[in-house]
Amino acid sequence: MLKKPILAGVIGSPVSHSLSPLIHTLWAHRAQIDGYYMPIEVAASYDEFARAMDALRTIGFAGVNVTLPHKENALRYGDKSSELASMTGAANMLTFTDNGSYADNSDVAGFQGALKSTMPKFSVKGACLVLGAGGASRAIITALQNLGADNIFITNRTEEKATQLAERFGLKTLLWQSRKDAVESADLIINTTSLGMSGQPPLDLGGAKIKPGAIVADIVYTPLETPLLKLAREAGNPGVNGLTMLMHQAAPGFRAWFGGDAKVDEGLRTALIGELERRRR
C-alpha cells in the first residue's frame, strides 16, 4: 500500500502573499519528505473557518498555520489549546489528530527565536515599547514577559484597544500622540502594526531619534527593511526584521506535521529574499 503524502497549509484572507509555503516546501525537500504545504483562502467568519477545518481534517491534513483574520477563530475551533495560545488569546497553529484538534501559538517562540538568533547575547533591559494592540502584539508581549521584561509600554492608534491589552497583561499605556517621546526613550522598540508595510500607510514617528543602543524590531517583512528599521540602521542600532520571526515561527509547525528538521539558516533566508525580490519585479 502506497504511503500517502503529508498535507498541511496556511489559512488566511488574504493568503496569496504568504511565504510559508516556500519555507515548508524547502524544508520538506531538504528532508526528502513527501509532503505538500499550500495556501488556502478562507472568508473572514468563524462559520466559514470551521467548515474549512472540518473539510481539511476529512481530507487528511496533518495541520495548518493560521494567519489574519483567523487566529482567534483557530483558538475557538481547537478541542484543546496550549497555555501560550490561551494566554495570548490567539492561535497560529492547528494540529489535527484522531483525538481532535490542538491549537497552539508559535508566534511567541518565533519572536524569541528572532531576537536570540540576531543577538545571541540578547537580554531584556530597560523600557520596552510595543507599537500596536492587535493579535500579533499579544504574542510579542508574552514573549517579552517570558524573557523577563517587567517594564512594557503599549501605544496604539485606538486607545481603547491599548487599554484593554494593558489590563490583560499588566502593562502601561501611552497615548499614540506621544509615541515620538516614547520611541526616543525606549530600550527596545517593536512595531506590531501593519504601518510601514508595502501598500500600507507609513509608520509616522514624528521625526523621532532612536536612543543609542536601543534595539528595534518590526514584524513586517515586506519591505524587508521598513522605514523603522532603516531609521535604526542609519543610527547604528541593531534591528530585527519580520522575515527572521517568520522563519522561526514556522519551525514548530513543520516539526509537528512533517516530522523533519526545520533549520533556520542563510540558505532559507536567501531563498525567501529571492522570492520577495521576484515579487517586486
C-alpha positions in Angstrom: 0.0 0.0 0.0 1.4 3.4 -1.0 2.1 5.8 1.8 0.0 9.0 1.5 1.9 12.3 1.2 1.7 14.6 4.3 -0.6 17.5 3.8 -0.5 20.9 5.6 -1.1 24.5 4.7 -1.7 28.1 5.8 -5.2 29.6 6.3 -5.9 33.3 5.9 -7.6 36.1 4.0 -5.8 37.2 2.0 -3.2 34.5 1.9 -1.6 34.5 -1.5 1.2 36.7 -0.3 2.4 34.2 2.4 5.9 32.9 2.2 5.1 29.9 4.4 4.5 27.5 1.5 8.0 28.2 0.3 9.5 27.7 3.7 7.8 24.4 4.3 8.5 23.2 0.8 12.2 23.9 1.1 12.4 22.1 4.5 10.5 19.1 3.1 12.8 18.9 0.1 15.9 19.0 2.3 14.5 16.2 4.5 13.3 14.2 1.4 9.8 14.2 2.9 6.8 13.5 0.6 4.6 16.4 1.6 2.7 19.4 0.4 2.0 22.7 2.1 -0.5 25.0 0.4 -2.1 28.4 0.9 -5.9 28.2 1.4 -8.1 31.3 1.4 -11.0 31.2 3.8 -13.5 34.0 4.2 -13.4 36.0 7.5 -16.0 34.4 9.6 -15.9 31.6 12.2 -18.5 29.5 10.4 -16.5 29.6 7.2 -13.4 28.8 9.1 -14.9 25.9 11.0 -16.3 24.4 7.7 -12.9 24.6 6.1 -11.1 23.0 9.0 -13.7 20.2 9.1 -13.1 19.6 5.4 -9.3 19.6 5.8 -9.5 17.1 8.6 -11.6 14.8 6.5 -9.1 15.0 3.6 -6.4 14.0 6.0 -4.4 17.3 6.6 -1.9 17.0 9.4 -2.3 20.6 10.4 -2.3 24.2 9.4 -0.8 27.5 10.2 -3.3 30.3 10.7 -2.8 34.0 9.8 -5.1 37.0 9.8 -8.0 37.2 10.3 -8.4 33.8 11.8 -6.1 33.5 14.8 -8.9 33.9 17.3 -11.1 31.5 15.2 -8.4 28.9 15.4 -8.3 29.1 19.2 -12.1 28.8 19.3 -12.0 25.8 17.0 -9.4 23.8 18.8 -10.7 21.0 21.0 -7.7 21.6 23.2 -5.2 24.5 23.4 -1.8 25.2 24.7 -1.1 27.5 27.6 0.5 30.0 25.2 -2.5 30.1 22.9 -4.9 30.6 25.8 -2.6 33.3 27.3 -2.4 35.2 24.1 -6.0 34.6 23.1 -4.9 33.6 19.6 -3.6 30.5 17.8 -1.5 30.4 14.6 -1.3 26.6 14.6 -3.9 23.8 14.5 -2.7 20.2 14.6 -5.2 17.5 13.7 -5.2 14.1 15.3 -7.6 11.2 15.7 -8.4 12.7 19.1 -9.3 16.1 17.8 -7.6 19.4 17.0 -4.9 21.2 19.1 -4.5 24.9 19.0 -1.1 26.4 19.7 0.8 29.7 19.2 4.3 29.6 17.7 4.5 33.4 17.2 5.8 33.7 20.8 8.7 31.3 20.1 9.1 32.9 16.7 9.8 36.3 18.2 12.0 35.0 20.9 14.0 33.0 18.3 14.4 36.0 16.1 15.8 38.0 18.9 18.2 35.3 20.0 19.4 34.4 16.5 20.1 38.1 15.6 21.7 38.9 19.0 22.9 35.7 20.8 23.6 37.6 24.0 20.3 39.4 24.0 18.7 40.2 27.3 15.7 42.4 28.2 16.9 45.6 29.8 15.0 48.8 30.4 11.8 50.0 28.8 10.1 48.0 26.1 7.8 49.9 23.7 5.2 47.9 21.8 3.5 49.8 18.9 0.1 48.3 18.2 -2.6 46.3 20.0 -3.7 43.7 17.5 -3.3 39.9 17.6 0.4 40.0 16.9 1.1 42.3 19.9 -0.2 39.7 22.3 2.4 37.2 21.2 5.1 39.8 21.3 4.1 40.9 24.8 4.0 37.2 26.0 7.5 36.6 24.6 8.8 39.7 26.3 7.4 38.7 29.6 8.8 35.2 29.2 12.2 36.8 28.6 11.8 38.7 31.9 10.6 42.1 30.8 8.8 44.0 33.5 8.7 47.5 32.1 6.5 47.3 29.0 4.6 50.2 27.5 2.0 49.9 24.8 0.6 52.5 22.4 -2.0 52.2 19.7 -4.0 54.4 17.3 -7.2 53.2 19.1 -6.7 54.0 22.7 -9.4 51.6 23.9 -7.6 48.6 22.4 -4.4 49.6 24.1 -6.1 49.9 27.4 -7.8 46.5 27.1 -4.5 44.9 26.3 -2.7 46.7 29.1 -5.3 45.5 31.6 -5.0 41.9 30.4 -1.2 41.8 30.6 -0.5 44.3 33.4 1.2 46.9 31.1 1.4 50.6 31.0 -0.2 52.6 28.2 0.9 55.7 26.3 -1.1 57.9 24.1 -0.5 57.4 20.4 0.2 61.2 20.1 3.1 60.8 22.5 4.8 58.0 20.5 7.7 60.2 19.4 8.8 60.8 23.0 8.2 57.1 23.8 10.4 55.9 20.9 13.2 58.2 21.9 13.3 56.9 25.5 12.7 53.1 24.8 15.5 50.5 25.0 13.5 48.0 22.9 11.0 49.1 20.2 8.7 46.6 18.4 6.3 47.6 15.7 3.4 45.0 15.6 1.2 47.1 13.3 0.9 46.9 9.5 2.2 50.5 9.2 5.2 50.6 7.0 4.2 47.5 5.1 4.1 47.7 1.3 0.8 49.2 0.3 0.0 50.5 3.8 0.5 54.0 5.3 3.9 54.7 6.8 4.7 54.5 10.5 4.9 58.1 11.3 7.1 58.7 14.4 7.2 62.5 14.0 11.0 62.6 13.4 11.9 60.6 16.5 15.6 59.8 17.0 16.2 56.3 18.4 18.2 56.1 21.7 21.8 54.9 21.2 22.0 51.2 21.8 18.2 50.6 21.6 17.1 47.5 19.8 14.4 47.9 17.1 12.2 45.0 15.8 9.5 45.1 13.1 7.2 42.2 12.4 6.7 43.4 8.8 8.8 41.7 6.1 7.6 43.5 3.0 9.6 45.5 2.6 12.4 43.7 4.3 13.8 46.9 5.6 10.9 49.0 6.8 11.3 52.7 7.4 11.6 52.0 11.1 14.4 49.5 10.6 16.1 51.9 8.2 15.9 54.6 10.9 17.6 52.1 13.3 20.3 51.2 10.8 21.2 54.8 10.0 21.5 55.4 13.7 23.8 52.4 14.1 21.3 50.5 16.2 20.6 46.7 16.0 17.5 45.7 14.1 15.4 42.5 13.8 13.2 42.2 10.7 9.9 40.3 10.3 11.4 37.7 8.0 13.5 36.4 10.8 10.5 36.0 13.0 8.5 34.3 10.2 11.2 31.6 9.8 11.4 30.9 13.5 7.6 30.7 14.0 7.3 28.3 11.1 9.6 25.7 12.6 7.3 24.2 15.3 4.6 23.5 12.7 6.9 21.7 10.3 8.3 19.5 13.1 4.8 18.7 14.3 3.3 17.9 10.9 6.1 16.7 8.7 8.4 15.3 11.4 11.6 16.6 9.9 14.3 19.1 10.8 13.4 22.8 10.4 16.7 24.6 10.2 16.6 28.4 10.1 19.8 29.3 8.1 21.2 31.5 5.5 20.1 29.2 2.7 16.5 29.5 3.7 16.8 33.3 4.2 18.4 33.7 0.7 15.6 31.8 -0.9 13.0 33.9 0.8 14.7 37.2 -0.1 15.0 36.0 -3.7 11.2 35.3 -3.7 10.5 38.7 -2.3 12.6 40.3 -5.0 10.9 38.3 -7.7 7.5 39.5 -6.5 8.6 43.1 -6.6 9.6 42.9 -10.3 
